[in-house]
Amino acid sequence: MQERRKLPRKDLMSYSQVFDVHEGYLIGYLGDLNELGAMVISDLELQADKEMIVQIQLPELKDFSEETITVPVRVAWCKTDLSPEYFNVGMEFKRLTGRQREIIRAILENYEFRRQKPDYPPHPNELNLAE
């Protein structure tokens, strides 16, 4: 499946809670994030195209006093996680304020899980065997 995302998502070391504001329940935990949306790890299967307002609890951020951000979202997709009792829920942010964008950038700067690609030999599927 071809990637349609406009900005790469960043895996986070801080799993912040994500709540449905109107219904008042925990949706799940923030798995990855960018300025266009997020992926939430949930034990709930949410319908694609569902619109809701979510509140994301923020990790501690230097220079920011906010403890949460509240954002309108659209559920872009929902897929079973590697652990079948959970779902990965893709959420598209419908609108962000300038301050919320600054907060997201600060989260990415401070909590992005940085990985170095290991120097493994290519997988057999990556080899061009037709030559």
N, C-alpha and C positions, 0 to 999 in steps of 0.2 A: 504494500500500500504506500503510495507516495505521500510524503509529508506535505501538509497544506498550511502549516503554521508559518506566520510571517516573521516571528521572532522566536529564537530558540528558548525553550523552557529551561529553567535552572533548577536542578535538584537541590533541596534545602537540608541543612543539618538540624533545623529547628522545625518540629512538627506542630504548628499552631492549630488550635481548634477553630473550626468553621461552623457557624450556627445559622439556621434559618431564622431571620428576624421576626417574621410574622407568625410563624408556627411555634417558635421558641424551643426548637430541639437542636441537638448536636447533629450536624450532617456528617462530619468526619474531621480528618486532619489534613492540613496542607502538605502536599507531596512535592509539587514543583510550582514554579511561578514565573511570570514575566509581566510586562506592562499591559498585555492584551488579555491575559487570563491566567487560570490556575488549574491544577489537577488536584482533586481532593480524594483521599482514600477513605472510603465509607463502607459501612455495613448495610447501607440502604441502596437499592437500585432506583435511580432517578430517571425519569423519562426525558429523552432528548427534546429540546425546544422549550422545556419548562422554564419559565421566568420566575425569578425570586430575588429577594434582597438578602444578602448574606453579611454576616459580621465575622471578621477574621481577627482573632486575638493575635497581637503582635509580640514578637520577642523583644527583649530589651534592646533599645536602639539609642546610641549616643546622639545627642542633639534633637531628640524627638520625645515629647511628653505623652503622645497618644498611646493608649493601650490597645485600641481596636481601630479598624477601619470598617465602614459599612458601605457596601457596593452593590448596585443592581447587576445581576448576572443572567445569562441564558445558558442552560445546560446544553453544551454542544454535542456531547456523547457520553455514554456510560458503558463500560466494559468490565467483564469479570477480571479481577486481579489474579496474579499467580496463585495466591491463596484463595480458593474458590468461595470462601465465606465473605469475601470483601469485593468491593467494586472500585474501579478508578473512574472518577467523574470529571470530565473536562468541562470547565466553566469559562465562558467568554465574558469579560467585563463589558458591560454596556456603556458605562460612563465612569470616568475617574476625574477627580479634581487634580489640579496641579500639585497640591500638598500630598494627595494619595500617591501620585506618581513618584514624588520625592521619597516617600516612605518605602515604596516598593523597591526603588533603586538602592536605598540604604539596606533593606533586607538582603537583597542580592549581593551587595558588596560585603556584608558582614556574615551572612549565613549560607552562602552558596557552597555546596559540596564540590570542592575542586578535585578533579580526577586527572591523573596523568594516564594517557593511553599506554598500556603495557606494550613492550616490544616483542609480542608473540609472532611466530611465523604465521603466514596467511592461512586462513581456514581453507580446506579443500574446495568449498563452494566458491571461493574468491579467485581460485586459480583458473586461468584460461587454458583448458585442456585441449582445445581445438587446434592449437598450434602444432 
